Each structure stands twice: as C-alpha cells, then as structure tokens.
Amino acid sequence: MGEGMVQHERAGPSIPTTVLGYLHNDTVHALPYYCPSILSKWAARPRHWPPPEAVQRVVSLGAVLTPVGFKASEYQHVEWRVCFNAGEIELISNLNDTQTKLYVLLKMIKNDVLHPRKKEVSSYTLKNIVLWMAENNPQASFHKKSILQWLHEALDALRVALITLELPYYMIPERNLMATSGLDGEQQRTWISTITDMLNEGPKMILRLPKIRKALIAHPEPFRWYSGRRIELELLQLMRMNRVEFCMDENEEFDYTDAIWQALKRRTDEVITDVGVRMIMEGSRVINADDICARIMM
C-alpha cells in the first residue's frame, strides 16, 4: 500500500483502491483462459451488431479466469469466474454515439435515482442491457433523435430484470447476472415503482438527473469551458498513469526526469491553474492546487 492509498471492500473479482482521495483504481488478479467453445458459440449468434471484424477481434482476445465464485455456492472459495475484459472493452469501443450516451444516462439514473447500496444493480448490469439492445436492433435505429426512445426501452428492460430477477450475461447467456444481486423485497418494489413512474413521465424523466438539469439551466459558455478542462485533466491523468510503467526501474525507483512525464505534469499544472484563476475571479476562496484538482476529478 502506497502513501495516500486507501483499499476498499472487495467487489467481485476487483480490489478497489483510492489514491489521493479521487483517483479510483480496480485491481483484478487473473489467469489467461483458453475457451474456444464459449467464444465460438458467442460469435455464431445471429446479430445486427457488432460488425464481423469486431466479432473476430473479440474472439482473438480470449478470456481470463478470476478468483471469485458464485455467491450462493458452498464451494465459492475454490471457484473461478470466466471474464472477457479485453473483449468487452472492444465491444464498448464499437458502440455508436447514441448507444454510448444511452449507457452514460443509465449509469446516471443508477447513481442519482436508484442509489444502490451494495451494487444490487451495477454499471455492469446496465452495460449488458445496452449490449443486448445493440445486438438485437438495426444500428440505423440508434441515432441522436431516438436516444430518449432507447432510454425508455432500456429502463423497461431493467424493470423486467428486477421483476423476474433474470438478466442473461451478454457473453454467456446461461449465466444470470441477477442471480446473486442481493436485492431485498422492499428495495425491489421501490425500484420497480420508481422506474415505472419514470417510464410514465416520458422524456421529462431526464429532469430527475441533477447533472442534466443543471446543464439545461446553466449558461452554456462556462459549462462548456469547465467540461473541456475536466476532460483534458482526466486524459492527462490517464496518460500519466500509463507512463508510470515506462518510468519505473526494476527496483521500483521512479525517473522523474522523463521528458514525457514532465510534459504531462506541466500541462496538468497549467490546467489546474487556469481553473483556479477563473474560480478566484468568480469569488471562490479555494487556492490550493490539490483541492482544486480533487474537486474537478470527483
């Protein structure tokens, strides 16, 4: 455990940690797993999406085994889970703009409306709903004018999953993602009622989301300016995290003189300074660079 790192409760195969209060990491120990029968069966399904070349890339990326068992099994301490992390990243990269925004909206609903306590409904659950919808419907039907229609369809699919406690895993349909959700009866009824109300509201449902509501009433220029700085800072943080591997020797000594690392650090400081100056001009008393960075990234 490095300085400033906090380890959280294990979530499935993942060991979550937080660094500096705002950098969230998920570490998963895994073994490569050769499973041509599973991937061949997935690839042979009739589908509208993804395109054949993407299907072949997913098959070529294979699978991994992670040390986590089925929660309801008495042998869960010696069981393994088959995961397709690299393949699912490839699938997500093949979603079009409307499908990606649909996934983002569903995650916002999960966090801001449903408020799950222990991942009874997770982002992974929602991702599988989007993947199934993409596979089963023509791509031309996913366009910017149809996003609210598809949000309605996705919420209805989530409601059905909550009612039946069944949702097939996209890569292995025989696996039910809701089997160990840990959903109690009261929470199940509350969520079904909430989603039903949202479906009855129609397009107005998105006003339940604080970020959407603020974006609709905020002056567009400062909102756009701030969003651009935040996106740039997130990309810089990702590039710095990737650069760590190249700047560390076999004794785990870090080379802070690396030119690329210094350039990334310099630009990060410039972005934080820009935001800080604008905050001061608008009356803020926050002047600490670390605090400003933490607020942007949270």
C-alpha positions as CSV (number, residue, x, y, z in Angstrom):
1,M,0.0,0.0,0.0
2,G,1.5,3.3,-1.1
3,E,1.2,6.5,0.8
4,G,-2.2,8.1,0.4
5,M,-3.8,4.9,-0.9
6,V,-7.0,3.5,0.7
7,Q,-8.1,-0.1,0.0
8,H,-11.9,-0.7,-0.1
9,E,-14.1,-3.8,0.4
10,R,-13.6,-6.3,-2.4
11,A,-16.2,-6.1,-5.2
12,G,-16.5,-9.4,-7.0
13,P,-13.1,-10.1,-8.6
14,S,-12.0,-6.5,-8.1
15,I,-9.9,-5.0,-5.3
16,P,-10.8,-1.3,-5.4
17,T,-8.4,1.4,-4.1
18,T,-8.4,5.2,-4.0
19,V,-5.3,7.3,-4.3
20,L,-5.2,11.0,-3.1
21,G,-8.9,10.8,-2.5
22,Y,-10.1,11.0,-6.1
23,L,-8.1,8.5,-8.3
24,H,-10.1,5.3,-8.2
25,N,-8.5,2.0,-9.3
26,D,-9.7,-1.5,-9.7
27,T,-7.1,-4.3,-9.5
28,V,-8.1,-7.8,-10.7
29,H,-5.8,-10.8,-10.5
30,A,-6.4,-13.1,-13.4
31,L,-5.1,-16.0,-15.4
32,P,-5.3,-16.4,-19.2
33,Y,-8.1,-18.9,-20.2
34,Y,-8.3,-20.7,-23.5
35,C,-12.1,-21.2,-24.2
36,P,-12.7,-21.6,-28.0
37,S,-16.1,-23.3,-27.4
38,I,-17.6,-20.4,-25.5
39,L,-16.3,-17.7,-27.8
40,S,-17.3,-19.7,-31.0
41,K,-20.8,-20.1,-29.6
42,W,-21.0,-16.3,-28.9
43,A,-19.6,-15.5,-32.4
44,A,-22.1,-17.7,-34.2
45,R,-25.2,-15.9,-32.8
46,P,-27.3,-14.0,-35.4
47,R,-26.8,-10.3,-34.8
48,H,-27.1,-6.8,-36.1
49,W,-24.0,-5.8,-34.1
50,P,-21.0,-5.7,-33.7
51,P,-19.6,-6.0,-37.3
52,P,-17.9,-9.3,-38.3
53,E,-14.4,-7.8,-38.0
54,A,-15.1,-6.7,-34.4
55,V,-16.5,-10.1,-33.6
56,Q,-13.3,-11.7,-34.8
57,R,-11.2,-9.3,-32.7
58,V,-13.3,-10.2,-29.6
59,V,-12.7,-13.9,-30.2
60,S,-9.0,-13.4,-30.7
61,L,-8.7,-11.5,-27.4
62,G,-9.8,-14.6,-25.5
63,A,-10.8,-14.7,-21.8
64,V,-9.4,-14.8,-18.3
65,L,-10.2,-16.6,-15.1
66,T,-10.6,-14.5,-11.9
67,P,-10.6,-16.0,-8.4
68,V,-14.2,-15.3,-7.4
69,G,-17.0,-17.9,-7.0
70,F,-20.8,-17.9,-7.3
71,K,-22.1,-16.3,-4.1
72,A,-24.8,-18.9,-3.5
73,S,-22.4,-21.8,-3.8
74,E,-20.9,-23.6,-0.8
75,Y,-17.8,-24.0,-2.9
76,Q,-17.4,-20.4,-3.9
77,H,-14.0,-20.2,-2.1
78,V,-12.5,-22.5,-4.7
79,E,-14.5,-21.4,-7.8
80,W,-13.3,-19.2,-10.7
81,R,-15.2,-16.8,-12.9
82,V,-14.7,-16.6,-16.7
83,C,-14.3,-12.9,-17.7
84,F,-13.9,-11.2,-21.1
85,N,-12.5,-7.9,-20.0
86,A,-10.5,-7.2,-23.2
87,G,-13.3,-8.3,-25.4
88,E,-15.8,-6.2,-23.6
89,I,-13.6,-3.1,-24.0
90,E,-13.5,-3.9,-27.7
91,L,-17.3,-4.1,-27.7
92,I,-17.8,-0.8,-25.9
93,S,-15.5,0.9,-28.4
94,N,-17.8,-0.3,-31.2
95,L,-20.9,1.3,-29.7
96,N,-22.0,4.3,-31.7
97,D,-22.5,7.7,-30.2
98,T,-26.2,7.2,-29.2
99,Q,-25.5,3.8,-27.6
100,T,-22.6,5.3,-25.6
101,K,-24.8,8.2,-24.4
102,L,-27.5,5.7,-23.5
103,Y,-25.1,3.8,-21.3
104,V,-24.0,7.0,-19.6
105,L,-27.6,8.1,-19.0
106,L,-28.4,4.7,-17.4
107,K,-25.4,5.0,-15.1
108,M,-26.6,8.4,-14.1
109,I,-30.0,7.0,-13.3
110,K,-28.4,4.3,-11.2
111,N,-26.3,6.7,-9.2
112,D,-28.7,9.7,-8.9
113,V,-32.1,8.0,-8.8
114,L,-31.8,4.4,-7.6
115,H,-28.9,4.8,-5.2
116,P,-27.9,1.1,-4.9
117,R,-26.3,0.3,-1.5
118,K,-24.3,-2.8,-2.4
119,K,-24.2,-3.0,-6.2
120,E,-27.6,-4.8,-6.4
121,V,-27.8,-3.1,-9.7
122,S,-24.3,-2.3,-11.1
123,S,-22.9,-0.5,-14.1
124,Y,-22.0,-3.9,-15.4
125,T,-25.7,-4.9,-15.3
126,L,-26.6,-1.7,-17.3
127,K,-23.7,-2.4,-19.8
128,N,-25.2,-5.8,-20.5
129,I,-28.6,-4.3,-21.2
130,V,-27.0,-1.9,-23.7
131,L,-25.0,-4.7,-25.4
132,W,-28.1,-6.8,-25.8
133,M,-30.0,-3.9,-27.3
134,A,-27.2,-3.1,-29.7
135,E,-27.0,-6.7,-30.9
136,N,-30.8,-7.2,-31.4
137,N,-31.6,-4.0,-33.2
138,P,-30.5,-2.4,-36.5
139,Q,-27.7,0.1,-36.0
140,A,-29.5,2.7,-38.1
141,S,-32.3,2.9,-35.5
142,F,-29.7,4.3,-32.9
143,H,-29.5,8.0,-33.8
144,K,-29.4,11.2,-31.9
145,K,-33.2,11.8,-32.2
146,S,-34.0,8.3,-30.9
147,I,-32.0,8.4,-27.6
148,L,-35.0,9.0,-25.4
149,Q,-36.9,6.2,-27.0
150,W,-34.0,3.8,-26.4
151,L,-33.7,5.1,-22.8
152,H,-37.3,4.2,-22.3
153,E,-36.6,0.7,-23.8
154,A,-33.5,0.2,-21.6
155,L,-35.4,1.2,-18.4
156,D,-38.2,-1.2,-19.3
157,A,-35.6,-4.0,-19.8
158,L,-34.2,-3.1,-16.3
159,R,-37.6,-3.2,-14.8
160,V,-38.3,-6.6,-16.3
161,A,-34.9,-7.8,-14.9
162,L,-35.9,-6.5,-11.4
163,I,-39.3,-8.2,-11.6
164,T,-38.0,-11.6,-12.8
165,L,-34.5,-11.4,-11.2
166,E,-33.2,-12.6,-14.5
167,L,-30.7,-11.0,-16.9
168,P,-28.6,-13.1,-19.2
169,Y,-24.9,-12.3,-19.3
170,Y,-24.1,-11.0,-22.8
171,M,-21.1,-13.3,-23.4
172,I,-22.5,-16.4,-21.8
173,P,-26.4,-16.2,-21.7
174,E,-26.7,-19.2,-19.4
175,R,-25.2,-17.0,-16.6
176,N,-27.9,-15.0,-14.8
177,L,-26.4,-11.6,-13.7
178,M,-29.3,-11.1,-11.3
179,A,-28.9,-14.5,-9.5
180,T,-26.8,-13.0,-6.7
181,S,-27.9,-9.4,-6.8
182,G,-28.8,-9.5,-3.0
183,L,-31.9,-7.4,-3.8
184,D,-34.4,-7.5,-0.8
185,G,-38.1,-7.4,-1.4
186,E,-38.7,-3.8,-0.2
187,Q,-35.9,-2.4,-2.4
188,Q,-37.1,-4.4,-5.3
189,R,-40.6,-3.0,-5.0
190,T,-39.3,0.6,-4.6
191,W,-37.1,0.4,-7.7
192,I,-39.8,-1.2,-9.8
193,S,-42.2,1.6,-8.7
194,T,-39.6,4.3,-9.4
195,I,-38.8,3.0,-12.8
196,T,-42.5,2.7,-13.7
197,D,-43.0,6.3,-12.7
198,M,-40.1,7.4,-14.9
199,L,-41.5,5.5,-17.9
200,N,-44.8,7.1,-17.4
201,E,-43.2,10.6,-17.3
202,G,-41.8,10.1,-20.8
203,P,-39.0,12.5,-21.9
204,K,-39.4,14.6,-18.7
205,M,-37.7,11.7,-16.8
206,I,-34.2,13.1,-17.6
207,L,-35.0,16.1,-15.4
208,R,-34.6,13.7,-12.4
209,L,-30.9,13.7,-13.2
210,P,-29.1,16.6,-11.4
211,K,-26.3,17.0,-14.0
212,I,-28.8,17.1,-16.9
213,R,-31.0,19.6,-15.0
214,K,-28.1,21.9,-14.2
215,A,-26.8,21.7,-17.8
216,L,-30.2,22.8,-19.1
217,I,-30.4,25.8,-16.9
218,A,-26.7,26.8,-16.8
219,H,-25.1,29.4,-19.0
220,P,-23.6,27.3,-21.8
221,E,-20.2,29.0,-22.2
222,P,-18.8,28.5,-18.6
223,F,-20.3,25.0,-18.5
224,R,-18.6,24.1,-21.9
225,W,-15.3,25.7,-20.8
226,Y,-15.2,23.8,-17.5
227,S,-16.2,20.5,-19.1
228,G,-13.4,20.9,-21.6
229,R,-10.8,21.4,-18.8
230,R,-12.2,18.4,-16.8
231,I,-12.0,16.1,-19.9
232,E,-8.4,17.2,-20.6
233,L,-7.4,16.7,-17.0
234,E,-8.9,13.2,-17.0
235,L,-7.0,12.3,-20.1
236,L,-3.7,13.7,-18.7
237,Q,-4.2,11.7,-15.5
238,L,-4.7,8.5,-17.6
239,M,-1.6,9.2,-19.7
240,R,0.4,9.8,-16.5
241,M,-0.8,6.6,-15.0
242,N,0.2,4.7,-18.2
243,R,3.6,6.4,-18.2
244,V,4.4,5.1,-14.8
245,E,5.2,1.7,-16.2
246,F,7.9,3.2,-18.5
247,C,9.5,5.4,-15.8
248,M,9.9,2.7,-13.2
249,D,13.1,0.5,-13.0
250,E,13.4,-3.0,-11.6
251,N,13.9,-1.5,-8.1
252,E,10.6,0.5,-8.4
253,E,12.6,3.7,-8.5
254,F,10.7,6.4,-10.4
255,D,12.5,8.5,-13.0
256,Y,11.0,12.0,-12.6
257,T,13.3,13.4,-15.3
258,D,11.4,11.6,-18.0
259,A,10.6,14.2,-20.7
260,I,7.1,12.9,-21.4
261,W,6.3,12.7,-17.7
262,Q,7.4,16.2,-17.1
263,A,5.4,17.5,-20.1
264,L,2.3,15.8,-18.8
265,K,2.9,17.2,-15.3
266,R,3.5,20.7,-16.7
267,R,0.2,20.6,-18.7
268,T,-1.7,19.3,-15.7
269,D,-0.4,22.1,-13.6
270,E,-1.4,24.6,-16.3
271,V,-5.0,23.3,-16.5
272,I,-5.4,23.4,-12.7
273,T,-4.0,26.9,-12.6
274,D,-6.5,28.0,-15.3
275,V,-9.4,26.7,-13.3
276,G,-8.1,28.2,-10.1
277,V,-7.7,31.6,-11.6
278,R,-11.2,31.5,-13.0
279,M,-12.6,30.3,-9.6
280,I,-10.8,33.3,-7.9
281,M,-12.2,35.7,-10.4
282,E,-15.7,34.4,-9.7
283,G,-15.3,34.8,-6.0
284,S,-14.0,31.4,-4.8
285,R,-11.6,31.3,-1.9
286,V,-10.1,27.9,-2.8
287,I,-6.5,28.5,-3.8
288,N,-4.9,25.1,-3.0
289,A,-4.0,23.3,-6.3
290,D,-4.5,19.8,-4.8
291,D,-8.0,20.8,-3.6
292,I,-8.9,22.2,-7.0
293,C,-7.7,19.1,-8.7
294,A,-9.7,16.9,-6.3
295,R,-12.9,18.9,-6.9
296,I,-12.5,18.7,-10.6
297,M,-11.9,14.9,-10.6
298,M,-14.6,14.0,-8.1
